[in-house]
Amino acid sequence: MKRVIRTIVLACTTLLTVAVAAPGAEAATWSSADKWATWSNGGYTVRNDVWGSGAGYQSIWANSYANWGVWANHPNTGGVKSYPHVARNIGRPISQIGSLNSSFDVAVPNAGAYATTYDIWCQNNAYEIMLWVNKTGPVGAIGSYQTTATVGNHSWDVYRGSNGANQVFSFIRRGNTNSGTVNVKGVLDWIRGRGWFGDVTVGEVQFGYEITSSSGGMDFRTNSYSVW
């Protein structure tokens, strides 16, 4: 009888651990632990996007494109493991965009190594523009420091480089924030004004969490988000 009781207790403990592991996922409209899971909603696409080598477990959930999150347990090793994100395709040259803005509100851990960041793709992915609004732990931008700029409603340290496949412009916010509005068009106009690219076509505006490590399991939540 003691053996049976002990087995039942262990089973209940296991179930409790699973329930705690991914809060929000159980009641969500959509959830998945597939590393390439995608879900379309309201003209946006939500992706789990566990693409890096040495990745651990990551599950994603969403109630809408504006309210979603992940529970990620990636080892404390170097290299980006995943970029869970929400994306909206724009599909217009900069000159044909009157305005392009985005707002976000997130809840993120105070440990691990990650960046809360926009990833904006232009000219069939020839150019990648990253807007880091929050960074924690040993993470850094590609390329070399160029200047400090106040543009798009925020002040940034700007880096420029290449990942071997495309040009990367990284804007690292001078001070972390978990909510705000970004004038994306203003940032694109600023880059174009410096001659770093021309009248490129804007593809996807992505927003999410570039996670390097989250050992033990950590929650990343998007409380609200939109692009207009």
C-alpha positions in Angstrom: 0.0 0.0 0.0 2.8 2.4 0.8 4.3 1.7 -2.6 1.0 2.6 -4.3 0.6 5.8 -2.3 4.1 6.8 -3.1 3.5 6.2 -6.8 0.3 8.3 -6.7 2.1 11.1 -4.9 4.9 11.1 -7.5 2.4 11.1 -10.3 0.6 14.1 -8.8 3.8 15.9 -8.3 4.8 15.3 -11.9 1.4 16.7 -13.1 1.9 19.7 -11.0 5.3 20.3 -12.4 4.0 20.1 -15.9 1.2 22.5 -15.1 3.6 25.0 -13.6 6.1 24.6 -16.4 4.1 26.5 -19.0 1.6 28.8 -17.3 -1.0 30.3 -19.6 -0.6 27.5 -22.2 -3.4 25.3 -20.8 -6.2 27.8 -21.3 -4.8 29.4 -24.5 -6.5 29.4 -27.8 -3.5 27.8 -29.4 -0.3 26.1 -28.1 2.5 23.9 -29.3 5.9 22.5 -28.4 6.9 21.9 -32.0 10.0 23.9 -32.6 8.7 25.2 -36.0 5.1 25.7 -34.8 3.2 28.6 -36.5 -0.3 30.1 -36.0 -2.0 32.7 -38.1 -4.4 35.3 -36.5 -5.7 38.7 -37.6 -3.2 39.2 -40.4 -0.2 38.2 -38.2 1.8 35.0 -37.8 3.0 33.7 -34.4 6.1 31.4 -34.6 7.9 29.3 -32.0 11.1 29.4 -34.1 13.6 27.2 -32.1 16.4 27.4 -34.7 19.7 27.5 -32.9 22.0 24.6 -32.1 22.1 23.2 -28.6 18.5 24.3 -27.8 16.5 22.9 -25.0 12.7 22.7 -24.6 10.4 25.5 -25.6 6.6 25.7 -25.8 4.5 28.5 -27.2 0.9 29.6 -26.5 -1.3 32.4 -27.9 -4.8 33.8 -27.4 -4.2 36.2 -30.3 -1.4 37.9 -32.2 -1.4 40.5 -29.4 -1.4 38.1 -26.4 1.1 35.2 -26.5 4.1 33.8 -24.8 6.6 31.0 -24.4 8.1 28.9 -21.7 11.7 28.2 -22.6 14.3 26.0 -20.9 17.5 26.5 -22.9 20.9 25.6 -21.4 23.4 28.2 -20.1 25.6 28.0 -23.2 26.5 30.5 -25.9 24.7 31.1 -29.2 21.1 32.1 -29.9 18.7 29.2 -29.4 15.4 30.6 -30.5 13.5 33.6 -31.6 9.8 33.1 -30.8 8.0 36.0 -32.4 4.9 37.5 -34.0 5.2 38.8 -37.6 3.2 41.0 -40.0 4.2 41.4 -43.6 4.2 45.0 -45.0 5.3 44.4 -48.6 5.9 48.1 -49.7 8.9 50.3 -50.5 9.8 52.8 -47.8 8.8 55.7 -50.2 5.2 54.3 -50.3 4.8 54.0 -46.6 3.3 57.1 -45.0 3.8 55.9 -41.4 4.7 52.6 -39.8 4.4 52.3 -36.0 4.3 49.5 -33.4 3.5 49.3 -29.7 4.4 46.5 -27.2 3.9 45.5 -23.6 5.8 42.5 -22.3 6.7 40.7 -19.1 10.1 39.1 -19.1 12.5 37.4 -16.6 15.3 39.2 -14.9 17.7 36.3 -15.4 19.0 34.3 -18.3 20.5 35.8 -21.5 18.1 37.2 -24.1 17.0 40.3 -26.0 13.4 41.5 -26.4 13.7 42.7 -30.0 12.1 43.7 -33.3 13.5 42.0 -36.4 12.6 43.9 -39.5 13.4 42.4 -42.9 13.9 44.4 -46.1 14.6 43.8 -49.8 14.0 40.0 -49.8 15.9 39.6 -46.5 19.1 41.4 -47.8 18.8 43.8 -44.8 17.9 43.0 -41.2 17.1 45.8 -38.7 17.0 44.8 -35.1 15.6 47.1 -32.4 16.5 45.8 -29.0 14.2 47.3 -26.4 15.3 45.1 -23.6 18.5 43.0 -23.1 19.6 40.8 -20.2 22.7 38.8 -19.6 25.7 38.3 -21.9 24.3 39.1 -25.3 25.6 41.5 -27.9 25.0 43.0 -31.4 26.6 41.9 -34.6 29.2 44.3 -36.1 30.8 47.4 -34.8 29.5 50.5 -33.0 28.6 53.3 -35.3 26.9 56.1 -33.3 24.3 57.0 -30.8 20.9 58.1 -32.3 17.6 59.4 -31.0 15.1 58.2 -33.5 11.8 56.3 -33.6 10.8 57.6 -30.1 13.9 56.1 -28.4 17.6 56.6 -28.0 19.9 53.8 -29.3 23.4 52.7 -29.6 23.7 51.7 -33.3 25.8 48.8 -34.6 26.4 47.8 -38.2 27.7 44.5 -39.5 27.0 41.3 -41.4 26.1 37.8 -40.3 27.4 36.3 -43.6 24.0 36.2 -45.2 22.7 39.7 -44.9 23.6 43.2 -43.6 22.5 43.7 -40.0 21.7 47.1 -38.4 21.2 46.8 -34.6 19.7 49.5 -32.5 20.3 48.8 -28.8 18.1 50.9 -26.6 19.9 53.0 -24.0 18.1 51.6 -21.0 15.7 48.7 -20.9 11.9 49.1 -21.2 9.1 46.6 -21.2 6.5 48.8 -23.0 6.4 51.6 -25.5 5.7 52.7 -29.0 8.3 52.7 -31.8 8.2 54.8 -35.0 9.5 52.1 -37.3 9.3 54.3 -40.4 11.4 56.9 -38.6 14.2 54.3 -38.0 14.1 53.1 -41.6 14.2 56.7 -42.9 17.2 57.4 -40.7 19.1 54.4 -42.1 18.2 55.4 -45.6 19.3 58.9 -44.9 22.8 57.7 -44.0 23.1 55.9 -47.3 23.2 52.4 -45.8 20.4 51.3 -48.1 18.1 52.8 -50.7 14.3 52.7 -51.2 14.1 49.1 -50.1 10.9 47.1 -49.8 9.9 46.4 -46.2 9.0 42.7 -45.7 8.1 41.3 -42.3 8.1 43.3 -39.1 8.7 40.7 -36.4 8.8 41.2 -32.6 9.7 38.6 -30.0 12.5 37.2 -27.8 15.9 36.2 -29.0 16.9 33.7 -26.3 20.4 32.5 -25.7 19.8 30.8 -22.3 17.0 30.4 -19.9 18.2 27.5 -17.7 15.6 26.0 -15.4 12.7 27.4 -17.5 11.6 31.0 -17.9 8.4 32.7 -19.0 8.3 35.4 -21.7 4.9 37.0 -22.2 3.5 39.5 -24.7 0.6 41.2 -23.0 -0.2 43.4 -25.9 1.2 44.2 -29.3 0.3 45.8 -32.6 1.7 47.2 -35.9 0.0 49.9 -37.9 
